[in-house]
């Protein structure tokens, strides 16, 4: 079960780094499609800056998950990963209600499943 948890946490980390790539470097058309936003909005300078800023957060979250897996072990690893998965789930819930429902399935559900596995195994 520990291997499954490890794999899931790495997949979630890679997902957040991928989201960073979209938010920071993708074309306006790709961003609009990926994040269910109007193209005119995504092209606005303030929206581009806000998405890039959000990208930094997602990328750092992915990097932290990877570093935690590499540097911590045992109960400490379990606690920190549980807190990170809880954080991702809460943020995904907020995004589900304020941005798009697909955030729940793409970010919230994987984090929730991983959190439950961490807590019960």
Backbone as a ProteinNet text record, in pm:
[ID]
protein_1_A
[PRIMARY]
XXXXXXXXXXXXXXXXXXXXXXXXXXXXXXXXXXXXXXXXXXXXXXXXXXXXXXXXXXXXXXXXXXXXXXXXXXXXXXXXXXXXXXXXXXXXXXXXXXXXXXXXXXXXXXXXXXXXXXXXX
[TERTIARY]
83	0	87	202.7	291.8	341.6	363.6	408.6	298.7	175.3	62.4	52.3	65.6	61.1	175.3	292.8	408.4	383.8	333.7	304.8	199.7	93.3	-12.7	38.6	121.1	172	262.9	344.6	428.1	342.9	235.9	146.3	79.3	38.3	-23	80.1	203.4	309.8	332.5	340.4	361.2	241.8	122.2	2.6	13.1	55.9	65.4	176.5	283.4	388.3	337.4	257.5	195.1	98.1	20.5	-72	7.1	120.9	207.7	248.8	287.6	327.3	216.2	95	-19.7	-42.7	-43.7	-76.6	29.5	153.5	261.3	301.8	299	363.1	272.9	153.2	64.4	11.1	-34.2	-96.4	-228.8	-275.6	-403	-516.6	-515	-619.7	-618.4	-498.7	-486.2	-531.4	-492.9	-535.2	-687	-745.8	-890.9	-963	-914	-976.7	-952.6	-830	-794.8	-866.8	-884.5	-939.7	-1082.5	-1148	-1287	-1306.8	-1219.4	-1227	-1246.6	-1313.3	-1328.5	-1191	-1171.7	-1044.2	-1010.4	-1110.4	-1085.9	-1032.3	-1083.4	-1036.7	-892.1	-861.5	-726.8	-621.6	-661.2	-566.9	-538.7	-619.2	-597	-464.7	-388.8	-259.6	-272.8	-372.9	-389.7	-422.6	-500.2	-533.2	-408.3	-326.1	-202.2	-111.5	-100.2	-16.4	-74.8	-206.7	-270.9	-253.1	-268.4	-249.5	-104.3	-10.8	131.1	161.3	103.8	122.4	66	-50.5	-111	-25.8	36	124.9	243.8	299.8	411.5	369.8	252.3	203	186.6	126.7	107.6	240.9	334.1	465.1	539.2	533.2	600.3	534.1	402.6	333.6	380.9	391.2	443	585.4	669.2	808.8	817.2	733.7	734	692.8	593.7	551.1	666.3	736	850.3	959.4	991.9	1098.3	1061.5	937.1	891.8	911	874.2	890.8	1037.7	1124.8	1267.4	1338.1	1292.7	1367.3	1312.1	1183.8	1123.3	1092.9	1068.8	1035.1	944.5	885.5	807.2	685.5	660.8	542.6	545.7	664.8	675.9	631.1	675.6	633.7	482.9	427.7	283.2	204.5	246.7	176.7	186.2	305.6	323.5	246.9	251.9	175.3	25.6	-20.5	-163.4	-204.3	-122.4	-153	-152.2	-56.6	-51.1	-172.9	-212.8	-330.2	-458.1	-466.5	-581.1	-586.2	-472.1	-463.4	-510.5	-460.3	-500.4	-650	-704.1	-847.5	-929.6	-890.9	-964.2	-957.4	-840.2	-824.8	-906.4	-907.7	-986	-1135.9	-1180.6	-1321.7	-1356.1	-1269	-1291.6	-1297	-1203	-1201.8	-1323.9	-1373.2	-1492.9	-1612.8	-1624.8	-1739.8	-1722.4	-1599.2	-1577.5	-1530.3	-1475.2	-1420.1	-1487.3	-1452.2	-1508.5	-1518.9	-1622.4	-1648.2	-1540.1	-1473.7	-1376.1	-1254.9	-1234.4	-1123.8	-1140.9	-1265.3	-1288.5	-1236	-1265	-1226.8	-1078.6	-1022.1	-881.9	-783.6	-821.6	-729.6	-783	-909.3	-965.3	-980.1	-1035.4	-1059.2	-929.3	-828.7	-702.2	-639.9	-645.6	-590.3	-670.5	-802.7	-887.2	-860.4	-852.2	-823.6	-688.2	-588.5	-456	-457.6	-527.2	-538.9	-601	-707.6	-774	-681.4	-606.5	-510.2	-401.5	-354	-252.4	-306.2	-428.7	-486.3	-520.8	-559.6	-607.6	-507.7	-390.8	-292	-156
-120.2	0	126	116.7	234.2	271.5	170.8	198.9	271.3	229.9	295.8	441.9	466.7	603.4	686.1	627.5	696.8	732.2	636.7	660.6	769.9	762.4	863.4	1002.9	1012.3	1145.3	1200.7	1115.5	1162.9	1204.9	1130.9	1169.6	1304.3	1325	1453.6	1565.3	1539.1	1639.3	1674.7	1573.1	1596.2	1671.6	1638	1709	1858.2	1891.5	2032.3	2104.2	2035.3	2095.6	2116.8	2022	2038.7	2155.2	2170.8	2284.4	2414.1	2415.2	2533	2565.6	2463.7	2485.7	2548.5	2498.8	2556.5	2702.1	2726.2	2859.6	2962.5	2919.2	3014.5	3026	2915.3	2915.1	2882.1	2834.1	2795.1	2917.7	2894.5	3002.8	3041.5	3159.3	3206.8	3111.5	3059.3	2967.2	2839	2787.3	2666.2	2690.5	2804.5	2838.7	2850.5	2918.6	2937.1	2803.1	2713.3	2581.4	2498.2	2497.2	2413.7	2457.1	2587.4	2638.7	2690.3	2659.6	2700.5	2849.7	2929	3074.8	3135.4	3250.1	3317.3	3359.9	3342.8	3376.9	3524.6	3611.1	3754.8	3785.1	3712.3	3733	3687.8	3569.6	3513.1	3601.1	3674	3760.7	3891.7	3925.6	4049.5	4041.8	4151.6	4149.1	4109.6	4160.5	4126.1	3978.3	3921.1	3778.7	3694.4	3735.2	3661.4	3660.7	3776.7	3786	3700.6	3705.2	3626.6	3477	3432.8	3291.3	3249.8	3334	3302	3293.1	3383.7	3381.1	3251.7	3214.2	3089.3	2970.6	2982.1	2877.1	2854.6	2964.1	2951.8	2869.2	2897.1	2822.8	2673.8	2644	2504	2433	2500.3	2439.9	2414.6	2509.6	2492	2380.7	2370.7	2262.6	2127	2115.9	1992	1963.9	2066.9	2050.4	2009.9	2069.1	2035.2	1889.3	1843.1	1703.1	1609.7	1641	1558.6	1561.7	1679.9	1692.1	1621	1630.1	1562	1411.5	1358.6	1215.3	1174.4	1262.2	1229.3	1248.8	1344.7	1382.5	1328	1296.3	1251.1	1101.6	1045.2	902.9	878.4	760.7	717.4	802.7	821.6	894.1	1041.2	1099.7	1239.5	1255.6	1165.6	1168.5	1155.1	1062.6	1038.6	1163.7	1227.9	1347	1461.5	1486.1	1597	1571.3	1449.3	1417.8	1430.5	1386.4	1400.1	1546.8	1631.1	1774.9	1836.1	1796.5	1848.6	1803.7	1677.5	1627.8	1695.7	1720.2	1793.1	1934.7	1998.9	2134.2	2133.8	2040.1	2032.8	2009.2	1921.8	1893.3	2017.9	2090.9	2212.4	2317	2336.2	2433.4	2389.1	2259.3	2208.4	2228.4	2210.9	2238.3	2384.3	2472.9	2615.4	2641.1	2584.7	2601.6	2541.4	2432.1	2368.3	2461.6	2530.2	2618.9	2755.7	2798.5	2933.7	2939.1	2830.9	2835.3	2732.8	2606.6	2502.1	2370.3	2296	2170.2	2065	2074.2	1970.4	1972.9	2081.8	2087.7	1979.2	1953.8	1850.2	1714.8	1680.7	1549.2	1541.2	1651.3	1650.2	1667	1746.2	1772.9	1725	1752.5	1720.4	1572.1	1499.8	1357	1277.3	1298.2	1225.7	1256.9	1381.9	1419.4	1355.1	1352	1290.3	1140.1	1072.4	928.8	902.5	981.7	964.9	994.6	1098.4	1131.4	1015.5	958.9	847.2	725.7	698.9	587.7	612.2	737.2	771.8	752.1	796.8	789.8	649.6	563.6	430.8	318.4	350	241.5	282.5
0	0	0	66.9	72.4	-67.1	-151.5	-288.3	-365.4	-348	-414.5	-369.5	-241.6	-189	-247.3	-253.9	-311	-457.5	-533.8	-675.9	-691.7	-613.2	-621.7	-586.8	-483.8	-446.4	-555.3	-617	-728	-847.2	-876.2	-986	-958	-835	-797.8	-810.2	-771.6	-784.9	-931.7	-1016.4	-1159.7	-1218.6	-1174.1	-1220.4	-1188.6	-1067.6	-1029.8	-1106.2	-1135	-1217.4	-1360.1	-1409.6	-1541.2	-1544.5	-1438.7	-1429.5	-1429.7	-1360.1	-1361.5	-1504.7	-1579.1	-1717.6	-1799.6	-1782.4	-1853.2	-1811.7	-1681	-1631.1	-1668.1	-1678.4	-1702.2	-1848.6	-1922.5	-2053.2	-2171.9	-2148.3	-2258.3	-2332	-2453	-2529.7	-2465.3	-2498.2	-2442.9	-2479	-2600.1	-2643.9	-2560.2	-2533.5	-2453.3	-2310.3	-2254	-2117.9	-2109.6	-2205.3	-2204.3	-2208.1	-2292.6	-2303.9	-2177.7	-2129.3	-2013.5	-1887.1	-1869.6	-1744.3	-1758.5	-1869.3	-1892.8	-1871.3	-1932	-1920.7	-2058.4	-2065.7	-2194.6	-2248.8	-2378.1	-2440.7	-2421.6	-2434	-2416	-2276.7	-2176.8	-2039.7	-2024.5	-2075.9	-2060.8	-2128.7	-2231.9	-2303.5	-2229.5	-2129.5	-2055.1	-1978.7	-1977.1	-1906.1	-1759.1	-1690.4	-1548.7	-1529.1	-1620.5	-1610.6	-1636.9	-1734	-1761.5	-1638.7	-1573.2	-1453	-1341.1	-1322.8	-1216.9	-1241.5	-1366.4	-1397.2	-1375.3	-1413.3	-1391.7	-1242.1	-1165.4	-1020.3	-961.7	-1005.5	-960.2	-1003.7	-1120.9	-1170.1	-1078.8	-1026.8	-933.6	-812.2	-759.3	-642.8	-675.1	-789.8	-826.7	-847.7	-912.9	-935.1	-805.5	-714.6	-586	-504.6	-513.3	-443.3	-496.5	-627.5	-685.6	-641	-639.8	-597.4	-450.1	-366.6	-223.4	-203.1	-276.2	-262.6	-300.3	-407	-447.6	-341.1	-291.6	-191.7	-61.8	-21.5	100.3	85.1	-31.7	-55.4	-53	-97.3	-102.3	31.8	111	231.1	362.4	366.2	491.5	485.9	602.1	609.4	729.1	730.6	845.3	874.2	1002.3	1048.4	1005.4	1002.6	961	815.8	729	588.7	577.7	652.6	648.7	690.2	796.3	845.8	745.8	693.3	599.3	470.2	418.3	297.3	321.7	437.6	469.3	470.9	531	534.3	394.1	311.7	174.4	93.8	108.7	36.2	85.3	215.1	269.5	212.7	207.8	150.7	5.5	-73.8	-214.7	-226.2	-143.7	-148.3	-115.5	-13	25.4	-85.7	-141.7	-250.7	-372.6	-399.9	-512.6	-489.7	-366.2	-336.7	-364.1	-320.6	-346.9	-497.3	-570.2	-715.2	-782.3	-727.9	-782.8	-774	-662.3	-642.8	-706.7	-730.8	-783	-927.8	-979.1	-1114.8	-1206.2	-1191.4	-1277.4	-1200.8	-1230.5	-1159.3	-1185.9	-1299.9	-1331.8	-1238.6	-1166.8	-1070	-963.6	-925	-824	-871	-995.5	-1046.2	-1081.8	-1127.5	-1169.3	-1053.9	-952.7	-842.5	-708	-681.4	-550.3	-523.5	-617.9	-597.5	-582.2	-668.2	-645.6	-509	-467.2	-336.3	-224	-237.3	-134.2	-123.6	-236.2	-235.6	-170.3	-208.4	-151.1	-1.8	38.9	181	259	207.1	275.1	285.1	179.5	183.8	288.9	295.4	394.8	536	558.5	693.4	738.1	643.4	682.7	661.7	601.7	580.6	625.9
[MASK]
+++++++++++++++++++++++++++++++++++++++++++++++++++++++++++++++++++++++++++++++++++++++++++++++++++++++++++++++++++++++++

